């Protein structure tokens, strides 16, 4: 077991290189480092400010702008200006159903389990590619400000992010040319920024309350031996300071007797901006009072608090639920940490303090606290803090082969050992009774480029339709570096297990070479993975569309049938050509064209069912 640092520019082992901490946020992102005086600092690239709005704009030529420059286009070119991409990372269309209206750009809605894609111009982007654009900008700013190449980073994610969202964040980092040493939970980073958890003998339970512009979450963490464990999380991904602004806007519309239905978008925008200004002012003063044209913008702190009371109570209810899920009482919490711009509102602070019965930590700027903590975590990984015990880590990722020869990582590189992780899989063919499980080690997206450790068959799965069996695959890596791979089909209890020693025959040189290869090939690897995934989706769609017209051609006119076939042929041609963007475009066109037919079929089924019933 070892931890290896490499310089991407020279390919040599390096100990002293700066590792940055990145807070990749829904609204804003920022990058921090540890300065020569050992203090964490947010990087301020001259004149550009600390916060980089997490916004990407594409012009007609497909060139990108990121941050404040991209924000300008939110109003003038909303269709090609992508914001809140973090909400889409690692998510499928099903996951975001009902929230499409939040996004002003085009989401490709295939109505299934595949990952969300975004269309800008005639190109299709995954949230991974868009997040990579933001990370590239942060990397460039850090390099400019620090005057040195920045190739390694720690990136934070919300504690509630699942495996797929974490993997997507890791991929985005790689695509941006960053070696992502660790994905760290945001509440863990915020605690580290306050020095909580840095003493290995410390045992504490803490609550991290994070209220941003559009999201709220609370996490309960247990710290023991320098390890942070998430006991529970709760929150609402559509609640935040923007709701406070909206409440103020409605109040002013009322007070000024404006007709809400007849407001033009310019005035609406002005009301919103003034509302945010008033809200911020009321964090330090008791009254906001301005007049512009015929409109009075007046608000006192007490009224503001009444306006936001229900929303704040909602966050406290989440805290209650999080405590309940962690099986803890409020008195078990030793520390409370505040994160997110909206915790600057004194009423929020007071309510949180009253709920937990203690003063929360709020000394550090709540917009920066997560990035600062990520920088501290980076410094720990760099081995610069001798007072902190560095745990053994696994030097290369461990995973299994999935569809199209892709590597599915189950234990990521740099994970502390001992560790345990698992994921659920299913069959792809009807009546499949065996499942081949191939275990690999390495960082490349295609298993053929990685090191094969073992292969075994899970036999005796009862015959079921494709997708029905539930096969849990668990990786258990013990402190001696022995990996146990367990596969169990949950419906039947069929089970198989093997032991492997992943480090057997693995020299430091091999590890180093595998890491360098993974980085030099990162871009082509991710592109290949995306193509394989697009192909999988395209092929599935051809299959479903063909089955559909085979069974239901009677509901289509001959022209519709002909055109469906033309779309299918076009998608087939794209599949054999192998261009990801064209495959996704043709798949989208086929989907769009056939969607009304599926609806027609449903309507017919409903009216048929109604006919048989007597309605009094
Ligand atoms: P974040 O998503 O963490 O960057 O938080 C942004 C939210 O914090 C926005 O809703 C801002 O309006 C809000 N915010 C920023 N500064 C203040 C302040 N001084 N008082 C109250 N809310 C603020």
Boltz pocket constraint, residues with backbone or C-beta under 6 A from the ligand:
constraints:
  - pocket:
      binder: B
      contacts: [[A, 27], [A, 28], [A, 211], [A, 212], [A, 213], [A, 214], [A, 240], [A, 241], [A, 242], [A, 276], [A, 279], [A, 280], [A, 281], [A, 283], [A, 339], [A, 340], [A, 341], [A, 342], [A, 343], [A, 344], [A, 345], [A, 366], [A, 367]]
      max_distance: 6.0
